[in-house]
Amino acid sequence: MTDESQPRDPFVISKGMKFPKDGHFITGKLRAALRENRYEAKEAQCILKLVRDEDTVIELGAGIGFMSTLVATRRKLKNVFAFEANPALIPYIQAVHEANELTNAHVTHGILGKRNGSTNFYVRSNLLSSSMEPIEGDTPENTEEVKVDVLNASHVFKEIKPTILIADIEGAEAHLLPYLDLTGLRGAMIELHPQYIGPEGVNAVFRAMMDAGLAYYSRGSTHKVVCFRRAW
């Protein structure tokens, strides 16, 4: 028998990190993947081969705050700046950072683009399936259309001066990365979405990295998760 007087652990533990047990976010397969250290496993393998103490990391597409928390707990970073379009995820990411006692992890609600402005974002009842594009089956009952700020990416990069880039932005990588000055980066981890960007988009991402002096790093790359480093 269990002792009902004992408080339950309020966190799911993954790779030594704490994730608050919030039923809106951490459910079913996601909870199991966290507990079994399978969640973002390829991405974790890649980024830990790139990031070093004193790096400044920028993350585009913060999700539940897993990657920003991982790099901030495994390395003595200057800062990690995470950007997330889904407004519903922002309080949860902040709670994850707080639970792991991070003072150098920052999250901003917004996306990066070529110029300041706003765009539509579709928040769904399954929050992790929310996206910038409407999909078949969206209804007023399961989807809320909200406006999200678009921040000038060039200005953000100049202000933050990142040395490491993490990007999982659902196909926008093919349009955004070639536009940016990436020469200040020492490394980058990009999750490609070839189903959206096609071979031309994949080539555009690789070309942007090459133009910035970054080379494909096979030891950290797995399938669609690709690593780039300035030096091996």
N, CA, C and O of each residue as an XYZ file, in Angstrom:
928
protein
N       0.837     -1.205      0.000
C       0.000      0.000      0.000
C       0.873      1.257      0.000
O       1.960      1.273      0.577
N       0.379      2.303     -0.655
C       1.116      3.555     -0.673
C       0.641      4.451      0.458
O      -0.516      4.389      0.875
N       1.533      5.269      0.937
C       1.218      6.194      2.008
C       0.646      7.465      1.381
O       1.387      8.286      0.839
N      -0.674      7.619      1.458
C      -1.330      8.758      0.831
C      -0.931     10.071      1.486
O      -1.143     11.139      0.912
N      -0.344     10.002      2.703
C       0.057     11.230      3.385
C       1.333     11.817      2.796
O       1.650     12.984      3.026
N       2.079     10.990      2.022
C       3.316     11.464      1.438
C       3.017     12.289      0.181
O       2.297     11.823     -0.702
N       3.561     13.509      0.091
C       3.301     14.324     -1.099
C       3.922     13.698     -2.335
O       5.020     13.144     -2.279
N       3.219     13.790     -3.440
C       3.741     13.264     -4.686
C       4.787     14.213     -5.255
O       4.721     15.426     -5.055
N       5.758     13.636     -5.971
C       6.782     14.453     -6.611
C       6.113     15.321     -7.669
O       5.446     14.794     -8.559
N       6.276     16.635     -7.592
C       5.587     17.515     -8.554
C       6.291     17.608     -9.909
O       5.850     18.345    -10.791
N       7.391     16.856    -10.073
C       8.168     16.984    -11.299
C       8.368     15.645    -11.993
O       8.400     14.590    -11.358
N       8.501     15.716    -13.318
C       9.043     14.618    -14.106
C      10.528     14.912    -14.278
O      10.898     16.026    -14.649
N      11.372     13.936    -14.015
C      12.815     14.130    -14.099
C      13.320     13.530    -15.405
O      13.011     12.385    -15.732
N      14.100     14.313    -16.148
C      14.682     13.849    -17.400
C      16.098     14.384    -17.514
O      16.316     15.595    -17.480
N      17.056     13.487    -17.647
C      18.474     13.869    -17.738
C      18.872     14.803    -16.600
O      19.676     15.717    -16.779
N      18.290     14.555    -15.421
C      18.598     15.359    -14.251
C      17.848     16.672    -14.174
O      18.030     17.425    -13.217
N      17.002     16.969    -15.166
C      16.252     18.222    -15.180
C      14.830     18.004    -14.670
O      14.278     16.911    -14.799
N      14.243     19.044    -14.095
C      12.902     18.985    -13.541
C      11.899     19.635    -14.496
O      12.105     20.748    -14.979
N      10.806     18.905    -14.753
C       9.716     19.427    -15.574
C       8.423     19.319    -14.779
O       7.989     18.209    -14.468
N       7.794     20.446    -14.441
C       6.561     20.411    -13.653
C       5.500     19.521    -14.297
O       5.318     19.532    -15.514
N       4.807     18.752    -13.463
C       3.747     17.870    -13.943
C       2.500     18.692    -14.230
O       1.644     18.872    -13.364
N       2.413     19.182    -15.444
C       1.267     19.963    -15.881
C       0.535     19.156    -16.940
O       1.095     18.861    -17.995
N      -0.710     18.798    -16.667
C      -1.472     17.942    -17.553
C      -1.749     18.525    -18.925
O      -2.104     17.788    -19.844
N      -1.595     19.834    -19.084
C      -1.798     20.443    -20.393
C      -0.620     20.177    -21.329
O      -0.772     20.217    -22.550
N       0.550     19.907    -20.759
C       1.760     19.780    -21.557
C       2.392     18.395    -21.457
O       2.713     17.774    -22.471
N       2.567     17.915    -20.221
C       3.331     16.690    -19.996
C       2.358     15.531    -19.806
O       1.975     15.197    -18.684
N       1.968     14.928    -20.921
C       0.988     13.847    -20.874
C       1.466     12.671    -21.711
O       2.293     12.828    -22.611
N       0.943     11.504    -21.408
C       1.107     10.309    -22.239
C       2.514     10.025    -22.705
O       3.430      9.862    -21.899
N       2.682      9.967    -24.034
C       3.960      9.594    -24.635
C       5.061     10.583    -24.291
O       6.214     10.186    -24.118
N       4.726     11.861    -24.189
C       5.730     12.863    -23.853
C       6.289     12.627    -22.456
O       7.499     12.717    -22.245
N       5.409     12.326    -21.500
C       5.860     12.061    -20.136
C       6.770     10.841    -20.093
O       7.799     10.854    -19.418
N       6.394      9.791    -20.812
C       7.220      8.580    -20.848
C       8.563      8.857    -21.502
O       9.595      8.377    -21.032
N       8.558      9.634    -22.594
C       9.804      9.946    -23.287
C      10.750     10.749    -22.396
O      11.964     10.547    -22.433
N      10.200     11.645    -21.606
C      11.027     12.402    -20.665
C      11.628     11.478    -19.612
O      12.834     11.507    -19.366
N      10.794     10.670    -19.001
C      11.266      9.791    -17.928
C      12.323      8.804    -18.414
O      13.242      8.456    -17.674
N      12.189      8.357    -19.656
C      13.118      7.369    -20.208
C      14.279      8.019    -20.963
O      15.051      7.337    -21.636
N      14.394      9.336    -20.844
C      15.483     10.095    -21.473
C      15.509      9.935    -22.994
O      16.568      9.995    -23.618
N      14.319      9.729    -23.583
C      14.228      9.608    -25.034
C      13.816     10.914    -25.690
O      14.005     11.091    -26.893
N      13.259     11.824    -24.914
C      12.757     13.067    -25.482
C      13.916     13.924    -25.993
O      14.882     14.162    -25.268
N      13.819     14.385    -27.237
C      14.852     15.223    -27.865
C      16.241     14.592    -27.746
O      17.233     15.304    -27.592
N      16.313     13.264    -27.818
C      17.588     12.574    -27.615
C      18.605     12.927    -28.695
O      19.774     13.162    -28.387
N      18.181     12.968    -29.950
C      19.101     13.303    -31.040
C      19.581     14.740    -30.909
O      20.758     15.037    -31.115
N      18.653     15.627    -30.563
C      19.002     17.033    -30.416
C      19.966     17.235    -29.246
O      20.907     18.023    -29.337
N      19.722     16.513    -28.143
C      20.606     16.622    -26.983
C      22.005     16.148    -27.317
O      22.989     16.774    -26.921
N      22.100     15.044    -28.043
C      23.404     14.524    -28.444
C      24.163     15.539    -29.285
O      25.365     15.736    -29.109
N      23.453     16.174    -30.192
C      24.068     17.152    -31.079
C      24.537     18.385    -30.317
O      25.697     18.781    -30.432
N      23.655     18.987    -29.549
C      23.971     20.278    -28.946
C      25.072     20.156    -27.898
O      25.861     21.085    -27.727
N      25.138     19.026    -27.194
C      26.178     18.877    -26.178
C      27.561     18.664    -26.786
O      28.570     18.765    -26.087
N      27.611     18.369    -28.092
C      28.888     18.320    -28.798
C      29.317     19.707    -29.272
O      30.459     19.902    -29.688
N      28.402     20.662    -29.207
C      28.682     22.006    -29.703
C      28.944     23.017    -28.601
O      29.916     23.770    -28.655
N      28.076     23.029    -27.605
C      28.062     24.130    -26.649
C      29.174     23.988    -25.615
O      29.492     22.884    -25.174
N      29.757     25.121    -25.239
C      30.856     25.171    -24.272
C      30.556     26.214    -23.203
O      29.653     27.038    -23.354
N      31.320     26.164    -22.130
C      31.229     27.210    -21.121
C      31.461     28.571    -21.777
O      32.260     28.704    -22.704
N      30.748     29.570    -21.279
C      30.864     30.960    -21.728
C      30.185     31.230    -23.071
O      30.281     32.341    -23.592
N      29.502     30.236    -23.641
C      28.744     30.484    -24.867
C      27.510     31.327    -24.572
O      27.001     31.346    -23.452
N      27.049     32.014    -25.595
C      25.735     32.649    -25.593
C      24.896     31.924    -26.643
O      25.248     31.903    -27.823
N      23.790     31.334    -26.208
C      22.973     30.479    -27.071
C      21.672     31.191    -27.423
O      21.042     31.807    -26.564
N      21.277     31.104    -28.682
C      19.956     31.567    -29.096
C      19.182     30.358    -29.599
O      19.688     29.575    -30.404
N      17.951     30.212    -29.117
C      17.101     29.093    -29.511
C      15.836     29.626    -30.177
O      15.112     30.435    -29.597
N      15.582     29.170    -31.385
C      14.373     29.554    -32.125
C      13.432     28.365    -32.126
O      13.688     27.357    -32.784
N      12.339     28.490    -31.384
C      11.405     27.388    -31.190
C      11.722     26.665    -29.903
O      12.408     25.643    -29.910
N      11.221     27.196    -28.782
C      11.649     26.714    -27.459
C      10.899     25.486    -26.973
O      11.382     24.791    -26.080
N       9.711     25.196    -27.546
C       8.961     24.017    -27.099
C       8.606     24.098    -25.630
O       8.049     25.095    -25.172
N       8.928     23.042    -24.887
C       8.633     23.014    -23.442
C       9.817     23.515    -22.611
O       9.795     23.423    -21.383
N      10.838     24.038    -23.268
C      11.999     24.548    -22.542
C      13.077     23.511    -22.314
O      13.984     23.722    -21.509
N      12.989     22.382    -23.019
C      13.935     21.284    -22.796
C      15.361     21.673    -23.183
O      16.279     21.520    -22.377
N      15.558     22.171    -24.398
C      16.908     22.441    -24.872
C      17.551     23.607    -24.128
O      18.731     23.542    -23.785
N      16.801     24.657    -23.880
C      17.374     25.799    -23.159
C      17.792     25.395    -21.753
O      18.814     25.856    -21.245
N      16.995     24.531    -21.126
C      17.344     24.052    -19.788
C      18.540     23.109    -19.834
O      19.406     23.156    -18.960
N      18.589     22.260    -20.845
C      19.709     21.322    -20.971
C      21.037     22.060    -21.081
O      21.973     21.763    -20.338
N      21.129     23.019    -21.999
C      22.414     23.690    -22.185
C      22.779     24.544    -20.971
O      23.955     24.675    -20.635
N      21.771     25.125    -20.313
C      22.047     25.988    -19.166
C      22.441     25.193    -17.926
O      23.122     25.717    -17.045
N      22.018     23.928    -17.849
C      22.390     23.115    -16.691
C      23.676     22.329    -16.928
O      24.369     21.984    -15.970
N      24.007     22.040    -18.180
C      25.209     21.258    -18.489
C      26.447     22.118    -18.741
O      27.567     21.611    -18.678
N      26.269     23.389    -19.021
C      27.394     24.274    -19.304
C      27.226     25.576    -18.527
O      26.115     25.977    -18.180
N      28.350     26.220    -18.266
C      28.340     27.514    -17.589
C      28.221     28.608    -18.645
O      29.197     29.276    -18.985
N      27.015     28.774    -19.149
C      26.765     29.721    -20.222
C      26.752     31.156    -19.717
O      26.507     31.424    -18.541
N      27.027     32.076    -20.647
C      26.727     33.469    -20.341
C      25.215     33.639    -20.265
O      24.680     34.132    -19.271
N      24.541     33.225    -21.323
C      23.081     33.300    -21.368
C      22.547     32.368    -22.436
O      23.258     32.026    -23.382
N      21.292     31.954    -22.289
C      20.556     31.310    -23.371
C      19.259     32.082    -23.544
O      18.514     32.295    -22.587
N      18.998     32.500    -24.786
C      17.813     33.272    -25.121
C      16.917     32.412    -26.005
O      17.295     32.053    -27.121
N      15.729     32.082    -25.503
C      14.803     31.213    -26.222
C      13.617     32.035    -26.720
O      13.093     32.885    -26.000
N      13.199     31.772    -27.967
C      12.063     32.457    -28.576
C      11.013     31.413    -28.943
O      11.324     30.401    -29.571
N       9.772     31.668    -28.546
C       8.693     30.711    -28.762
C       7.432     31.455    -29.221
O       7.030     32.455    -28.627
N       6.818     30.935    -30.299
C       5.637     31.594    -30.866
C       4.358     31.300    -30.099
O       3.452     32.133    -30.071
N       4.269     30.131    -29.478
C       3.036     29.691    -28.828
C       2.876     30.381    -27.476
O       3.630     30.080    -26.551
N       1.923     31.292    -27.336
C       1.786     32.016    -26.067
C       1.458     31.109    -24.894
O       1.813     31.415    -23.756
N       0.778     29.985    -25.162
C       0.401     29.084    -24.074
C       1.602     28.404    -23.441
O       1.532     27.975    -22.289
N       2.705     28.299    -24.175
C       3.889     27.614    -23.654
C       4.785     28.511    -22.797
O       5.597     28.008    -22.022
N       4.648     29.815    -22.925
C       5.571     30.725    -22.251
C       5.579     30.530    -20.729
O       6.660     30.390    -20.157
N       4.420     30.514    -20.047
C       4.459     30.306    -18.591
C       5.076     28.970    -18.205
O       5.751     28.872    -17.180
N       4.846     27.927    -19.028
C       5.417     26.629    -18.687
C       6.934     26.652    -18.830
O       7.639     26.130    -17.967
N       7.446     27.245    -19.898
C       8.898     27.346    -20.065
C       9.508     28.105    -18.886
O      10.536     27.700    -18.344
N       8.878     29.186    -18.504
C       9.372     29.954    -17.356
C       9.366     29.106    -16.088
O      10.282     29.201    -15.271
N       8.327     28.269    -15.921
C       8.261     27.387    -14.749
C       9.373     26.346    -14.777
O       9.922     25.998    -13.731
N       9.709     25.844    -15.965
C      10.809     24.881    -16.088
C      12.129     25.541    -15.707
O      12.917     24.966    -14.956
N      12.372     26.730    -16.216
C      13.609     27.445    -15.878
C      13.688     27.707    -14.378
O      14.746     27.557    -13.767
N      12.564     28.099    -13.794
C      12.542     28.371    -12.354
C      12.763     27.097    -11.548
O      13.493     27.113    -10.557
N      12.137     25.988    -11.961
C      12.287     24.728    -11.240
C      13.731     24.253    -11.240
O      14.166     23.579    -10.306
N      14.472     24.600    -12.282
C      15.868     24.193    -12.388
C      16.836     25.286    -11.935
O      18.046     25.197    -12.146
N      16.267     26.325    -11.304
C      17.030     27.393    -10.664
C      17.988     28.084    -11.628
O      19.144     28.348    -11.298
N      17.482     28.369    -12.826
C      18.299     29.024    -13.841
C      18.112     30.536    -13.760
O      16.987     31.030    -13.679
N      19.207     31.250    -13.783
C      19.161     32.711    -13.795
C      19.656     33.283    -15.117
O      19.553     34.487    -15.352
N      20.190     32.428    -15.976
C      20.742     32.901    -17.249
C      19.945     32.390    -18.446
O      20.429     32.443    -19.577
N      18.730     31.897    -18.209
C      17.850     31.419    -19.271
C      16.673     32.381    -19.403
O      16.001     32.688    -18.418
N      16.428     32.852    -20.616
C      15.414     33.872    -20.857
C      14.515     33.422    -22.001
O      14.998     32.874    -22.993
N      13.231     33.647    -21.873
C      12.293     33.253    -22.924
C      11.491     34.472    -23.363
O      11.057     35.278    -22.541
N      11.303     34.589    -24.672
C      10.562     35.692    -25.268
C       9.441     35.132    -26.128
O       9.648     34.217    -26.926
N       8.252     35.695    -25.954
C       7.126     35.291    -26.803
C       7.234     36.048    -28.116
O       7.069     37.267    -28.145
N       7.507     35.346    -29.185
C       7.616     35.970    -30.496
C       8.409     35.095    -31.432
O       8.985     34.089    -31.019
N       8.439     35.476    -32.695
C       9.239     34.772    -33.682
C      10.156     35.781    -34.362
O       9.896     36.984    -34.337
N      11.212     35.289    -34.960
C      12.128     36.162    -35.675
C      11.793     36.154    -37.158
O      11.470     35.116    -37.734
N      11.877     37.329    -37.761
C      11.608     37.468    -39.179
C      12.465     38.567    -39.773
O      13.357     39.093    -39.109
N      12.198     38.911    -41.011
C      13.018     39.903    -41.697
C      12.752     41.321    -41.214
O      13.605     42.198    -41.351
N      11.568     41.549    -40.647
C      11.245     42.892    -40.176
C      10.214     42.790    -39.047
O       9.531     41.775    -38.910
N      10.113     43.841    -38.251
C       9.135     43.869    -37.170
C       7.714     43.841    -37.726
O       7.435     44.396    -38.788
N       6.836     43.192    -36.996
C       5.441     43.133    -37.414
C       4.680     42.145    -36.564
O       4.975     41.982    -35.380
N       3.699     41.478    -37.159
C       2.939     40.456    -36.448
C       2.448     39.434    -37.459
O       2.407     39.695    -38.661
N       2.076     38.261    -36.948
C       1.571     37.202    -37.812
C       0.571     36.361    -37.034
O       0.493     36.461    -35.809
N      -0.183     35.545    -37.726
C      -1.155     34.675    -37.074
C      -0.475     33.433    -36.520
O       0.506     32.939    -37.076
N      -1.015     32.939    -35.414
C      -0.563     31.677    -34.837
C      -1.799     30.932    -34.363
O      -2.729     31.533    -33.824
N      -1.805     29.606    -34.569
C      -2.982     28.799    -34.280
C      -2.698     27.906    -33.073
O      -1.962     26.924    -33.171
N      -3.295     28.264    -31.931
C      -3.129     27.531    -30.678
C      -4.212     26.465    -30.608
O      -5.403     26.775    -30.641
N      -3.792     25.207    -30.511
C      -4.742     24.090    -30.525
C      -4.855     23.472    -29.141
O      -3.994     23.671    -28.284
N      -5.932     22.717    -28.933
C      -6.150     22.075    -27.632
C      -4.990     21.156    -27.299
O      -4.617     21.042    -26.131
N      -4.409     20.496    -28.296
C      -3.128     19.815    -28.119
C      -2.060     20.862    -28.376
O      -1.692     21.113    -29.523
N      -1.557     21.479    -27.297
C      -0.734     22.674    -27.431
C       0.516     22.444    -28.255
O       0.976     23.347    -28.955
N       1.073     21.241    -28.180
C       2.314     20.972    -28.895
C       2.089     20.749    -30.386
O       3.052     20.590    -31.136
N       0.837     20.736    -30.825
C       0.543     20.645    -32.258
C       0.178     22.012    -32.834
O      -0.203     22.106    -34.001
N       0.287     23.057    -32.043
C       0.004     24.404    -32.521
C       1.019     24.801    -33.585
O       2.148     24.310    -33.588
N       0.616     25.691    -34.488
C       1.508     26.057    -35.584
C       1.121     27.415    -36.148
O       0.122     28.014    -35.749
N       1.948     27.892    -37.096
C       1.697     29.164    -37.747
C       0.773     29.029    -38.942
O       0.378     30.031    -39.538
N       0.424     27.805    -39.298
C      -0.435     27.575    -40.442
C      -1.720     26.854    -40.004
O      -1.666     25.968    -39.151
N      -2.870     27.224    -40.577
C      -4.089     26.475    -40.278
C      -4.007     25.087    -40.883
O      -3.324     24.888    -41.888
N      -4.695     24.123    -40.281
C      -4.713     22.760    -40.793
C      -6.159     22.283    -40.900
O      -7.061     22.840    -40.274
N      -6.354     21.267    -41.685
C      -7.682     20.686    -41.819
C      -8.145     20.156    -40.472
O      -7.401     19.465    -39.776
N      -9.364     20.480    -40.115
C      -9.900     20.033    -38.833
C      -9.910     21.110    -37.778
O     -10.491     20.915    -36.710
N      -9.272     22.263    -38.049
C      -9.339     23.373    -37.104
C     -10.774     23.861    -36.970
O     -11.455     24.080    -37.971
N     -11.232     24.029    -35.738
C     -12.560     24.572    -35.458
C     -12.437     25.567    -34.308
O     -11.445     25.535    -33.580
N     -13.414     26.444    -34.126
C     -13.368     27.368    -32.988
C     -13.306     26.648    -31.643
O     -12.861     27.219    -30.648
N     -13.760     25.375    -31.616
C     -13.747     24.618    -30.363
C     -12.353     24.116    -29.996
O     -12.026     24.007    -28.814
N     -11.525     23.807    -31.005
C     -10.215     23.226    -30.677
C      -9.033     24.099    -31.081
O      -7.883     23.729    -30.847
N      -9.307     25.261    -31.690
C      -8.215     26.099    -32.179
C      -8.529     27.567    -31.925
O      -9.638     28.034    -32.185
N      -7.535     28.285    -31.412
C      -7.663     29.724    -31.215
C      -6.616     30.431    -32.074
O      -5.423     30.139    -31.988
N      -7.077     31.352    -32.893
C      -6.156     32.134    -33.736
C      -5.724     33.380    -32.970
O      -6.561     34.183    -32.558
N      -4.406     33.539    -32.780
C      -3.876     34.675    -32.029
C      -2.822     35.381    -32.870
O      -2.291     34.812    -33.824
N      -2.527     36.613    -32.510
C      -1.475     37.381    -33.153
C      -0.174     37.230    -32.361
O      -0.173     37.270    -31.130
N       0.924     37.057    -33.086
C       2.240     36.920    -32.465
C       3.168     37.977    -33.044
O       3.170     38.223    -34.250
N       3.958     38.601    -32.172
C       4.917     39.597    -32.641
C       6.013     38.940    -33.469
O       6.516     37.871    -33.123
N       6.371     39.594    -34.563
C       7.528     39.209    -35.357
C       8.628     40.221    -35.056
O       8.435     41.427    -35.214
N       9.775     39.724    -34.623
C      10.893     40.575    -34.231
C      11.951     40.573    -35.331
O      12.212     39.539    -35.947
N      12.547     41.713    -35.571
C      13.574     41.830    -36.596
C      14.773     40.953    -36.225
O      15.486     41.230    -35.260
N      14.980     39.901    -37.000
C      15.997     38.901    -36.659
C      17.400     39.480    -36.662
O      18.214     39.151    -35.799
N      17.686     40.339    -37.628
C      19.030     40.923    -37.697
C      19.327     41.756    -36.462
O      20.434     41.702    -35.926
N      18.343     42.528    -36.007
C      18.533     43.340    -34.810
C      18.735     42.459    -33.578
O      19.581     42.751    -32.733
N      17.956     41.380    -33.479
C      18.078     40.477    -32.333
C      19.463     39.837    -32.300
O      20.088     39.770    -31.242
N      19.944     39.371    -33.438
C      21.271     38.754    -33.486
C      22.364     39.757    -33.125
O      23.319     39.403    -32.434
N      22.238     40.997    -33.582
C      23.245     42.008    -33.263
C      23.252     42.324    -31.774
O      24.308     42.570    -31.191
N      22.071     42.317    -31.158
C      21.976     42.634    -29.731
C      22.471     41.486    -28.866
O      23.206     41.709    -27.904
N      22.078     40.263    -29.196
C      22.428     39.108    -28.369
C      23.862     38.645    -28.614
O      24.554     38.241    -27.679
N      24.308     38.701    -29.867
C      25.633     38.217    -30.277
C      25.807     36.737    -29.905
O      26.716     36.388    -29.153
N      24.943     35.878    -30.428
C      25.039     34.457    -30.050
C      26.269     33.787    -30.662
O      26.748     34.171    -31.729
N      26.759     32.781    -29.954
C      27.844     31.950    -30.475
C      27.328     30.580    -30.903
O      27.983     29.880    -31.675
N      26.142     30.194    -30.398
C      25.525     28.916    -30.745
C      24.059     29.164    -31.107
O      23.349     29.890    -30.411
N      23.624     28.552    -32.203
C      22.229     28.645    -32.636
C      21.566     27.286    -32.543
O      22.128     26.279    -32.972
N      20.349     27.263    -31.971
C      19.469     26.092    -31.992
C      18.203     26.528    -32.721
O      17.593     27.530    -32.348
N      17.799     25.787    -33.759
C      16.622     26.197    -34.521
C      15.758     25.002    -34.865
O      16.211     24.054    -35.506
N      14.509     25.057    -34.433
C      13.482     24.095    -34.814
C      12.232     24.915    -35.103
O      11.378     25.095    -34.236
N      12.138     25.408    -36.336
C      11.124     26.409    -36.655
C      10.237     25.985    -37.829
O       9.793     26.813    -38.625
N       9.993     24.679    -37.915
C       8.932     24.122    -38.769
C       8.996     24.580    -40.224
O       7.967     24.892    -40.823
N      10.202     24.621    -40.793
C      10.342     24.950    -42.197
C      10.780     26.374    -42.468
O      11.241     26.671    -43.571
N      10.652     27.264    -41.497
C      11.078     28.650    -41.695
C      12.593     28.767    -41.806
O      13.106     29.816    -42.197
N      13.320     27.692    -41.463
C      14.783     27.736    -41.525
C      15.292     28.060    -42.932
O      16.326     28.711    -43.080
N      14.573     27.611    -43.961
C      15.038     27.812    -45.342
C      14.927     29.268    -45.771
O      15.650     29.702    -46.667
N      14.027     30.033    -45.143
C      13.810     31.426    -45.521
C      14.550     32.389    -44.591
O      15.023     33.437    -45.033
N      14.652     32.040    -43.311
C      15.242     32.951    -42.332
C      16.764     32.883    -42.305
O      17.422     33.922    -42.336
N      17.336     31.685    -42.247
C      18.781     31.558    -42.033
C      19.614     32.179    -43.157
O      20.615     32.831    -42.860
N      19.246     32.009    -44.439
C      20.057     32.637    -45.485
C      20.063     34.167    -45.418
O      20.959     34.811    -45.963
N      19.076     34.735    -44.758
C      18.950     36.183    -44.652
C      19.847     36.764    -43.554
O      20.179     37.949    -43.593
N      20.238     35.946    -42.582
C      20.929     36.425    -41.395
C      22.448     36.434    -41.563
O      23.006     35.669    -42.350
N      23.100     37.312    -40.807
C      24.555     37.287    -40.675
C      24.897     36.296    -39.569
O      24.727     36.590    -38.386
N      25.377     35.126    -39.960
C      25.662     34.050    -39.012
C      27.153     33.913    -38.727
O      27.582     32.932    -38.119
N      27.939     34.886    -39.160
C      29.391     34.757    -39.053
C      29.891     34.791    -37.611
O      31.027     34.398    -37.345
N      29.056     35.256    -36.673
C      29.463     35.268    -35.266
C      29.278     33.935    -34.570
O      29.697     33.769    -33.425
N      28.643     32.964    -35.259
C      28.388     31.657    -34.647
C      29.636     30.784    -34.674
O      30.415     30.819    -35.626
N      29.813     30.000    -33.611
C      30.834     28.953    -33.573
C      30.223     27.608    -33.922
O      30.923     26.691    -34.352
N      28.901     27.492    -33.735
C      28.232     26.240    -34.036
C      26.727     26.449    -34.159
O      26.186     27.459    -33.709
N      26.063     25.473    -34.777
C      24.608     25.555    -34.946
C      24.027     24.160    -35.015
O      24.647     23.241    -35.550
N      22.826     24.007    -34.466
C      22.048     22.787    -34.602
C      20.714     23.167    -35.222
O      19.962     23.967    -34.664
N      20.428     22.587    -36.379
C      19.204     22.898    -37.106
C      18.400     21.619    -37.285
O      18.938     20.610    -37.740
N      17.117     21.648    -36.932
C      16.239     20.547    -37.284
C      15.591     20.891    -38.618
O      14.779     21.811    -38.714
N      15.964     20.137    -39.639
C      15.429     20.374    -40.972
C      14.017     19.824    -41.093
O      13.645     18.877    -40.400
N      13.232     20.428    -41.985
C      11.874     19.958    -42.268
C      11.741     19.809    -43.782
O      11.051     20.599    -44.427
N      12.404     18.790    -44.354
C      12.413     18.631    -45.815
C      11.026     18.432    -46.396
O      10.802     18.724    -47.571
N      10.090     17.939    -45.595
C       8.730     17.756    -46.099
C       8.076     19.092    -46.420
O       7.127     19.147    -47.203
N       8.575     20.169    -45.824
C       8.051     21.509    -46.088
C       8.936     22.298    -47.048
O       8.419     23.025    -47.897
N      10.259     22.173    -46.933
C      11.171     23.063    -47.652
C      11.771     22.429    -48.902
O      12.332     23.136    -49.739
N      11.663     21.098    -49.045
C      12.168     20.428    -50.240
C      13.686     20.491    -50.343
O      14.350     21.058    -49.476
N      14.236     19.905    -51.411
C      15.695     19.893    -51.570
C      16.285     21.287    -51.725
O      17.406     21.539    -51.283
N      15.534     22.202    -52.355
C      16.046     23.561    -52.507
C      16.213     24.236    -51.150
O      17.191     24.946    -50.916
N      15.247     24.007    -50.256
C      15.333     24.595    -48.926
C      16.462     23.998    -48.105
O      17.159     24.715    -47.387
N      16.645     22.685    -48.208
C      17.749     22.037    -47.494
C      19.077     22.608    -47.976
O      19.953     22.922    -47.171
N      19.222     22.739    -49.285
C      20.457     23.300    -49.831
C      20.666     24.744    -49.381
O      21.797     25.167    -49.142
N      19.566     25.500    -49.265
C      19.668     26.887    -48.822
C      20.201     26.974    -47.399
O      20.992     27.863    -47.085
N      19.772     26.056    -46.539
C      20.265     26.031    -45.159
C      21.753     25.699    -45.139
O      22.527     26.380    -44.466
N      22.161     24.665    -45.867
C      23.570     24.287    -45.898
C      24.424     25.414    -46.492
O      25.536     25.665    -46.028
N      23.905     26.080    -47.507
C      24.649     27.170    -48.130
C      24.832     28.331    -47.161
O      25.893     28.953    -47.120
N      23.783     28.623    -46.375
C      23.881     29.706    -45.386
C      24.945     29.392    -44.347
O      25.682     30.280    -43.918
N      25.024     28.122    -43.939
C      26.046     27.736    -42.968
C      27.441     27.826    -43.583
O      28.370     28.317    -42.941
N      27.592     27.363    -44.803
C      28.888     27.415    -45.479
C      29.339     28.857    -45.671
O      30.510     29.177    -45.465
N      28.411     29.728    -46.065
C      28.750     31.136    -46.258
C      29.197     31.794    -44.962
O      29.957     32.762    -44.978
N      28.721     31.265    -43.838
C      29.102     31.802    -42.527
C      30.396     31.173    -42.005
O      30.864     31.526    -40.922
N      30.973     30.243    -42.770
C      32.218     29.600    -42.343
C      32.015     28.383    -41.474
O      32.945     27.929    -40.807
N      30.782     27.840    -41.476
C      30.465     26.662    -40.672
C      30.382     25.435    -41.569
O      29.836     25.501    -42.670
N      30.920     24.322    -41.099
C      30.928     23.089    -41.881
C      30.036     22.042    -41.234
O      29.874     22.015    -40.014
N      29.467     21.189    -42.058
C      28.643     20.073    -41.575
C      29.479     19.186    -40.654
O      30.595     18.796    -40.997
N      28.918     18.870    -39.466
C      29.617     18.080    -38.453
C      28.876     16.769    -38.283
O      27.861     16.706    -37.589
N      29.380     15.727    -38.915
C      28.646     14.461    -38.977
C      28.538     13.779    -37.624
O      27.545     13.096    -37.370
N      29.515     13.936    -36.752
C      29.498     13.234    -35.460
C      28.341     13.670    -34.575
O      27.908     12.919    -33.702
N      27.840     14.880    -34.795
C      26.719     15.344    -33.989
C      25.380     15.255    -34.700
O      24.338     15.501    -34.093
N      25.398     14.904    -35.980
C      24.190     14.948    -36.795
C      23.510     13.588    -36.864
O      24.172     12.550    -36.890
N      22.185     13.605    -36.893
C      21.392     12.380    -37.035
C      20.162     12.687    -37.869
O      19.261     13.403    -37.432
N      20.137     12.128    -39.093
C      18.982     12.311    -39.976
C      18.670     13.800    -40.157
O      19.495     14.540    -40.693
N      17.490     14.245    -39.718
C      17.077     15.628    -39.969
C      17.682     16.623    -38.979
O      17.586     17.833    -39.184
N      18.296     16.130    -37.921
C      18.969     16.998    -36.956
C      20.421     17.143    -37.400
O      21.203     16.196    -37.316
N      20.774     18.343    -37.874
C      22.105     18.534    -38.452
C      22.906     19.535    -37.631
O      22.396     20.564    -37.187
N      24.173     19.198    -37.445
C      25.112     20.006    -36.673
C      26.089     20.684    -37.618
O      26.466     20.122    -38.646
N      26.495     21.896    -37.263
C      27.521     22.629    -37.989
C      28.505     23.214    -36.982
O      28.116     23.707    -35.923
N      29.799     23.148    -37.338
C      30.831     23.721    -36.466
C      31.829     24.494    -37.288
O      32.083     24.178    -38.450
N      32.395     25.520    -36.665
C      33.419     26.327    -37.337
C      34.724     25.556    -37.401
O      35.478     25.687    -38.365
N      34.996     24.756    -36.387
C      36.221     23.954    -36.379
C      35.913     22.631    -35.699
O      35.102     22.579    -34.774
N      36.554     21.567    -36.151
C      36.363     20.249    -35.571
C      37.496     19.918    -34.620
O      37.510     18.838    -34.028
